[in-house]
Amino acid sequence: MAEIEKKVEDLSLNASADAADKAQGKPKEKKTKKPVAEGAYPLEVSPEPEYVAHRIAMFDELKRKADEFDAAQPRVPITITMPDGSTRQGTAWETSPMDIAKQIAKSLAERVVIAKVDKVLWDLERPMTSSCKLELLDFENDEGKAVFWHSSAHVLGEACEKHYGCHLCIGPPIEDGFYYEMAMTNDRVVSVTDYANLETCAKNVIKEKQQFVRLEMKKEELLEMFKHNPYKVHLINSKIPDGTSTTVYRCGPLIDLCRGPHIPHTGRIKAFAVMKNSASYFLGDAKNDSLQRIYGVSFPDAKQMTEHKKFLEEAAKRDHRKIGKEQELFFFHDLSPGSAFFLPHGARIYNTLLEFIKSEYYKRGYTEVMSPNMYNVKLWHTSGHWQNYQENMFSFNVEKETFALKPMNCPGHCLMFGIRERSYRELPLRFADFGVLHRNEASGALSGLTRVRRFQQDDAHLFCRLDQLGSEMDATLDFLQHVYGIFGFEFSLALSTRPEKFLGAISDWDTAEKHLTDALNRFGRPWTINPEDGAFYGPKIDILIRDSLRRGHQCATIQLDFQLPERFGLEYRNSGGEASDFSRPLIIHRAMLGSLERMIAILTENCAGRWDFWLSPRQVQVIPVANALIPYAEKVRQQLHDEGFFADVDTTDSTLNKKIRNAEIAQYNFIFVVGAEEESSNSVNVRSRDDVDSKAKGQVRPLEEVLPKLKELKEKRLKGSRI
């Protein structure tokens, strides 16, 4: 516990749930005794843990005093302004957001999850204290959903305390539900056989409609309330400054350190399920205690749970790890964790994506470069990455100097720009680099191709003058639209602004953010703001794509950087020609596909392994109807190969129907069946994967007619597999 540091942002207050979930490593499971048979453990531990009564006694006394304070506050008229500009009257310290919701409509009051008062999330039953602007959010709102799942995590926490008698640690909402992690007070570990008991406990909590009650407490009071729980004590000591206070929330016997806010009561949860469990470390640090983590999901409507489970079933069928194995695209090995081995058919997809982007580079005036994989850390000190990103880098000693594998290309490109004097006439200079990158992701965060340690991306850096910035941003957004149009992805845009940790002057950040804002407005698509989510060296435009299951993925990024040119002393000579007449270039960091590994995972799941012809690793299967036709089948395959297509011949002893079925299962785009008739006319019987009518019998077509059609499908990168 002594070495826990500030790595995890606000975990004690559950404010950075996704970052916390990403950072967790998975410890090796301790050897345990044989699991106890299902039902061997009681529903609730007995006697109840000592800390329950202690917490409740303190809470009741402090809540009584807080209620007395609230009752003494002046009740004065206030005006509540709604998002549409309409106003409603209320009374300070009495009128709550729920009161306003009930005035508007009973259905709204039943549907709303949380409020925002002057843009701050606010409990629905908590009275407003002054005139304000009010928003009412339901589960379909992202912030509303996060609050709903956060409240559900408290329900799970209460169930865990009742069933295990454990010490709770943190329980945040995450992208697809929530989790709670805990330390056991004995040698017991969580088992799937516990799920039924946990769900029963949770359903009892929900049935009781336990209210979420907020209470502000001083640090010393918190330390006394949670003195039985060493993890809460650590969080209080490390996250809450002396002399200050924060809040706890109570539902039933559970009282938890939490900023909130929460739904009005547990009865709002209509469907609740435990999904999985895993091991974790406290604060994601392997030096700390090993914990048990339980994941869950919940909804305000039982139908949504049914839909969610169907979605999970479909997602499991499309899982890129499953399809990657079935189609022999890639695999992972314990001897190189987080680094994919791309097999021949997977390499075909990888290289096709590279060739696609390279062809666009040629059209759009990019220059491809190659840069080293390993640098002395002096480079990363100059760039600022060592100060801000060191823990995510692989570093090692070489001849008494510290070196690191590059996690990104930008510092190397700055060295390239600075090797000689540059003229304003050379700009914009667009360096593109597919170099191998390494990032030291926690082992517990690794997940197939979506989170790896070794990857490549279509990385480019545009060095330009200020007067060129607008046109470069416009061209980059046009590039983005073209690429995602090819894949058929819908996408949304968000401007991520200055983070808490940043380099440079605030005035430069303001200028950069304005340029990105102007570019987004010219682009003409709706966009939103992600406050304080920019890179440490500049603001960025994040692009979120939607796949066929309506899941969101961030791949592309466009970042504006005023800092690196300054840190590397980059200059170009202006048009005046004076010896001292130099200016700093600007840098646009951009990637269209992002990590190729991640993009392949997304594309695999988006198409469920049914690749479009231009991207398919198995484009044509040639099937001879008899062994005597194998030479002609090989001749057809060779002609297809010579035209640049991926074609194979089935020379097995299987029946014709079996061969056709095997080719369909392997997701070949086309099956060319050849017999004596086809050989005599130099033709093929064409069956298309995406043309149901052709599957039954196929069409006999001259090869000289088919080849140009295939070529058009490939060169134009058309959707589907029809000719």
FENBEL-V818056 format. One record per backbone hydrogen bond with DSSP energy under -0.5 kcal/mol. NH is the residue of the N-H (numbers start at 1). CO is the residue of the C=O. Records with the same first field share a line. If there is no record, write none. Layout:
BEGIN
NH = CO  CO
END
This chain:
BEGIN
4 = 1
8 = 5
9 = 7
10 = 8
11 = 8
13 = 10
14 = 11
15 = 10
20 = 16
21 = 17
22 = 18
23 = 19
24 = 20  21
27 = 25
40 = 37
45 = 162
52 = 49
53 = 49
54 = 50
55 = 51
56 = 52
57 = 53
58 = 54
59 = 55
60 = 56
61 = 57
62 = 58
63 = 59
64 = 60
65 = 61
66 = 62
67 = 63
68 = 64
69 = 65
70 = 66
71 = 67
72 = 68  69
73 = 70
76 = 74
78 = 90
80 = 88
81 = 79  132
82 = 80  86
83 = 134
85 = 82
88 = 80
90 = 78
92 = 76
93 = 128
94 = 91
95 = 91
97 = 126
98 = 124
100 = 96
101 = 97
102 = 98
103 = 99
104 = 100
105 = 101
109 = 105
110 = 106
111 = 107
112 = 108
113 = 137
114 = 137
115 = 122
116 = 135
117 = 120
118 = 116  133
120 = 117
122 = 115
124 = 262
126 = 123
127 = 125
128 = 95
132 = 79
134 = 81
135 = 116
137 = 114  135
141 = 138
145 = 141
146 = 142
147 = 143
148 = 144
149 = 145
150 = 146
151 = 147
152 = 148
153 = 149
154 = 150
155 = 151
156 = 152
157 = 153
158 = 154
159 = 155
160 = 156
161 = 157
162 = 158
163 = 159
164 = 160
165 = 160  161
166 = 160
167 = 183
168 = 166
169 = 181
174 = 177
177 = 174
178 = 296
179 = 172
180 = 294
181 = 170
182 = 292
183 = 167
194 = 191
195 = 192
198 = 194
199 = 195
200 = 196
201 = 197
202 = 198
203 = 199
204 = 200
205 = 201
206 = 202
207 = 203
208 = 204
209 = 206
210 = 205
212 = 264
213 = 211  250
214 = 212
215 = 248
217 = 246
219 = 244
222 = 218
223 = 219
224 = 220
225 = 221
226 = 222
227 = 224
229 = 226
230 = 228
233 = 229
234 = 230
235 = 231
236 = 232
237 = 233
238 = 234
239 = 235
240 = 236
241 = 239
244 = 241
246 = 217
248 = 215
249 = 256
250 = 213
251 = 254
254 = 251
256 = 249
258 = 247
259 = 13
266 = 210
268 = 265
269 = 266
270 = 268  299
271 = 299
273 = 297
275 = 295
276 = 295
278 = 293
280 = 291
281 = 25
282 = 289
284 = 281
285 = 282
286 = 284
288 = 285
291 = 280
292 = 182
293 = 278
294 = 180
295 = 276
296 = 178
297 = 273
299 = 271
304 = 301
305 = 301
306 = 302
307 = 303
308 = 304
309 = 305
310 = 306
311 = 307
312 = 308
313 = 309
314 = 310
315 = 311
316 = 312
317 = 313
318 = 314
319 = 315  316
322 = 319
323 = 319
324 = 320
325 = 321
326 = 322
327 = 323
328 = 325
329 = 324
330 = 324
331 = 341
336 = 333
337 = 334
339 = 336
341 = 331
342 = 340
343 = 329  341
345 = 328
346 = 328
347 = 343
348 = 344
349 = 345
350 = 346
351 = 347
352 = 348
353 = 349
354 = 350
355 = 351
356 = 352
357 = 353
358 = 354
359 = 355
360 = 356
361 = 357
362 = 358
363 = 359
364 = 360
365 = 361  362
366 = 361
367 = 430
369 = 432
375 = 404
377 = 402
379 = 376
380 = 376
381 = 377
382 = 378
383 = 379
384 = 380
385 = 380
386 = 380
388 = 384
389 = 385
390 = 386
392 = 389
393 = 390
395 = 393
396 = 403
398 = 401
401 = 398
403 = 396  401
404 = 375
405 = 394
406 = 373
413 = 409
414 = 410
415 = 411
416 = 412
417 = 413
418 = 414
419 = 416
420 = 417
424 = 573
426 = 423
427 = 424
428 = 463
429 = 463
430 = 428
431 = 429  461
432 = 367  430
433 = 459
437 = 455
438 = 406
439 = 453
440 = 392
441 = 439
445 = 442
446 = 442  443
447 = 451
450 = 447
451 = 447
453 = 338
454 = 338
455 = 437
457 = 435
458 = 594
459 = 433  457
460 = 590
461 = 431
462 = 588
463 = 429  461
464 = 462  586
468 = 465
469 = 465  466
472 = 468
473 = 469
474 = 470
475 = 471
476 = 472
477 = 473
478 = 474
479 = 475
480 = 476
481 = 477
482 = 478
483 = 479
484 = 480
485 = 481
486 = 482
487 = 483
488 = 484
489 = 484
490 = 546
492 = 544
493 = 526
494 = 542
495 = 528
496 = 494  540
497 = 495  530
502 = 500
503 = 536
509 = 505
510 = 506
511 = 507
512 = 508
513 = 509
514 = 510
515 = 511
516 = 512
517 = 513
518 = 514
519 = 515
520 = 516
521 = 517
522 = 518
523 = 519
524 = 520
525 = 520
528 = 493
530 = 495
531 = 529
533 = 530
534 = 497
535 = 538
538 = 535
540 = 496
541 = 558
542 = 494  540
543 = 556
544 = 492  542
545 = 543  553
546 = 490
547 = 551
550 = 547
553 = 545
555 = 543  553
557 = 591
558 = 541
559 = 589
560 = 539
561 = 587
562 = 537
563 = 537
566 = 562
567 = 563
568 = 564
569 = 566
570 = 565
572 = 583
573 = 422
574 = 581
577 = 574
581 = 578
582 = 580
583 = 572
586 = 464
587 = 561
588 = 462
589 = 559  587
590 = 460
591 = 557
592 = 458
596 = 456
597 = 456
599 = 595
600 = 596
601 = 597
602 = 598
603 = 599
604 = 600
605 = 601
606 = 602
607 = 603
608 = 604
609 = 604
610 = 607
611 = 609
613 = 720
615 = 612
616 = 612  613
619 = 646
620 = 646
621 = 670
622 = 620  648
623 = 621  672
624 = 622  650
625 = 674
629 = 626
630 = 627
633 = 629
634 = 630
635 = 631
636 = 632
637 = 633
638 = 634
639 = 635
640 = 636
641 = 637
642 = 638
643 = 639
644 = 641
645 = 640
647 = 645
648 = 620
650 = 622
651 = 649
659 = 655
660 = 656
661 = 657
662 = 658
663 = 659
664 = 660
665 = 661
666 = 662
667 = 664
668 = 663
669 = 618
670 = 619
671 = 687
672 = 621
673 = 671  685
674 = 623
679 = 675
680 = 676
681 = 677
682 = 678  679
683 = 678
684 = 701
685 = 673
686 = 684  699
687 = 671
689 = 669
690 = 721
691 = 688
692 = 690
694 = 691
695 = 691  692
696 = 692
697 = 693
699 = 686
701 = 684  699
703 = 682
705 = 702
706 = 702
707 = 703
708 = 704
709 = 705
710 = 706
711 = 707
712 = 708
713 = 709
714 = 710
715 = 711
716 = 712
717 = 714
718 = 713
END
